[in-house]
């Protein structure tokens, strides 16, 4: 059940590597980059010791090691969530304004594109921005998400005429 946000970035690997092993290597690299971004975000938000404990626990967890070498939406989720947290950390108070709000919403859309239940992360994000920026930022973010959803449905409808106009 791999959705487009899992396999679309892997196509780049397929250009340079024409066997299936490249896709697994890409998933490994994407997960590793995501964990190191989380390591950086945790060290900036809390303390370096906390981030070292985080990294130590992640690399000793056998299920994560198992997921590293699978084409699994979990590694995509870790990668996209780490980018979201990094972006919010770097932009601070400007995260939910203008193009920054669109970029964060786009990353949440990619998270949704990895696996449909990951949309619940976006619901949590909506409550978060409502608390800090109010209903106007929430409304803009939802509009961006709906536009992206409609674009997704349009593209897949063009690629496959039997695809539902309402998306999946």
N, C-alpha and C positions, 0 to 999 in steps of 0.2 A: 504494500500500500504506500509506495513512494509517490509523493506529489511533486509538483514542478519545482518547488524551492529546494528539493533535495537533489534532483537530477540535472536541473538547468545549469548550476555552476559547474557540475561535473563534466558538462559537454566541453568546456574549455580544456579540461585534462584530456578528453578524448581526441582533441585536435592534435595534441603533442604525443599522445600515447594511444595506440590503436588496440590495445588489449584491455580486458576487463580489470586487470590488477590496478591500473591507474585510478579507477574510480574508488577502490578501497584505500589506496594511498592518499587520495584527495580527502576522503572522509577522515582519515587519521590526522592529516595536517589541519583540516578545518577544526576538528575537536581539540587538538593541541593548542592551536592559536586561540580558540575560545577560552580554554582553561587558563592560559597565560594572561589573557586580557582580564579575566575574572581575578586572577592573582594580583594584577596591577591595581584594579579597581578596589579590591578589598584592602590592599596595603595603603592606598590613599585615603579611603573612607574610614578605616579602623586603625590598624597598626601593622607593621611588617611581620610581627610575630603571628598575628592572626592569619595573615595570608600564607605564611609558611605552613601553619597547621592545616589550612585549607588545602594547599597543594599536596602536602604529605598524605592527607586522607583521600584525596581524589586519586592519586596514583597507586594507592594501596587497595582501593575498592575494586574487587575483581569484576563486578558487573560493568563498571565503566571501562575497564580494560577490554572486556568482551565486546562492548559496543564500539570501541575504537576501530575495530577491523570489520565492521558490518556496515552495509548501506542502511543506516538506521536514522529515523528522523530525530532521535535524541541528540545526536552530535550537531545536527543543523540547528536545533533549538538552543543548545549551549552556545553555539557560535553567534546566532542572531541576538540572543539575550545579552551576551557579553558586549556586543557592539552597541546595543541600546544603553546599557549601564555606562559604558565608556563615554558615549556621546553625551549623556545627561551629566556625567561627572565633569567633562571638559567644558560644556556650555553653561553649566550652573543655572542661573536665573533666566538665561536667554533660551533655554532648551525648548520651551513651549510657545515660542513666538515665531511667526512667519515661516520661513523655509526650514528652520530647525524642527518645528512641529511636523512639517510634511516629511522630513527625513526620518524622524522617529516613527511616525505612522507608517511610512514605507517599510521600515525594518520590522514593525509588528505585522505588516501584511506579508512579508517574507516568512515570518514565523508561522503565521496562519497557513501560508503556502507549503510549509513543511509537513504540517499535520493539522487537520481541522480542529481538534480539541485544544490546540495551543491558542485559539482565539480567546480563551479565558484569561490569558496573560494581558490581552488588550483590554478586557473588561476591568481588570485591576488597575491598569494604567489610566483608564477613563476616570475612575474614582480618585486616583492620585492627582491628575491634573485639575479635576474639579475642585479639590481642596486647595490647591496652590494658585490656580489661575482663573477659576470660575467657569461659568457655563459657556462663555464665548469660545474659549480654547477647546472645550469638549465638543461643541458644535462643529467647529472647524475640523477637528481631528476625525469626527464621525463622517463628515462630508468627504474628506480626503479618502477615508477607508472605503466608503461606498463607491466613489469614483474608481478607485483601484479595483474593487470587486467587479464593477461593471466592465472595466477594461479586460479583466481576466476572463469573464464570461464571453465577451466579444471575440477575443483572440482565440479562445478554445472553440467557439462556435464557428469561426472562420476555418480553423484547422480540421474540425470534425463537425459537419452540418447536423449530425444527430445529437450533438451536445445540447443540453438544456439551456435556454436563454437565461435562466435564473442561476446559472452556475452549476455546481455539483449538486 
